[in-house]
Every structure is written in C-alpha cells, then in structure tokens.
Amino acid sequence: MIKQTIVFIILVLLFSIPALAAESIDSAINGADTVWVLISAALVMLMTPAVGLFYGGMVRKKNVLSIITQSLSEYSIIV
C-alpha cells in the first residue's frame, strides 16, 4: 500500500510540472477560452435535468420522484 502511494505521488508530481511551467509562460486570460467554458457550463446545466427525466423513464413509477430529486440535487452542486 505504501509503495503504491509513493508511486502515485511521484506520478502526480511528474505530470504537474509541465502544467506549472506552461502557466508561468502564458498567464493572460484568453477571451475565447472564457467563452468556451461559459458555453460548456450552460450546456451542462441544461443537460442535468434532462438526464433526470431520462433516468426517471427507466425506473418504476414510484421511484421517479426520487430519481428527479437526485438529479436536481446534482444540479444544485453544480450551481
């Protein structure tokens, strides 16, 4: 278990070094990246209730309210 933890920490450190180096080279906020993130977030917010309705159609009638409630609770975590 300890050996696996050490290997995991080493891998995380190795993969995080290039990300830290890239951040220091280009630290300006790009407008196109910001728009892409906002559009993606809006699509996820639209998708979450739809997934609840989809899963609601796959369960029995007595469990639909529970499934939709779970989906909307995930939506509240996103917001």
N, C-alpha and C positions, 0 to 999 in steps of 0.2 A: 504494500500500500504506500509506503514512504517513497519507494523507488518510482512509482507511477506519479506521485505528487511532484517529485523533483523534476521528472521529465516534462510534466505538464507546465510547470513554472518556467523551465528553460525554453520550451516551445513558445509560450506566450511572450516572453521577453524577446526572442528572436524575431517573431512576427510583428512586434510592436515597434521595433527600432526603425524600419523604413517609414512607417506611418508618422512617427515623430519627426523624422528628417524631412519628409515632404511637407509637413505643417510649417516648419520654420522657413522653407523656401518660398512657399506661396500662401501667405496668411490673409490675403484680401478676400472679401466676401464677393462671390460671383452672383450677379442677379439672376442668371439663368438657373443656377443651382437652387437658389431660394425658391424660384417659381416652380421648379420640378418637385421640390419637397412639399410645397403647399398643395399642388395638384394631387400628388400621391396621397397626402393625408386626407384630402377631401374625398378621394375615391375609396379609401379605407373606411371612412366614416359612413359613406353610402353603402358599402358592402356589408358592414357588420349587421344591421337589421335584416338585410336580405338573407344572410346566412341563417339568422334565427328563424325566419319564415321557412327557409328550405329545410332546416332540421326539424322544424315543427311539423312539416308534412311527412316526415319519416317516422314519427312516433305515434303512439296511441292518442286518442282524443283527450284522455285525462292528463297527459303529460305535456301537452302543447304549451300551456301557460308557463310551466317550469322551464322549458327549453327557451322560450322567447325571453323570459326573465333573465336567464343565464346569458343570453346573447346581449341583451341591453346592459347588463352589469359589465360585460366586457367593453361595451361602448363607453360606459362611464369611466372605465380605467383609461381608455384612450384619450378622452377629453380631459 
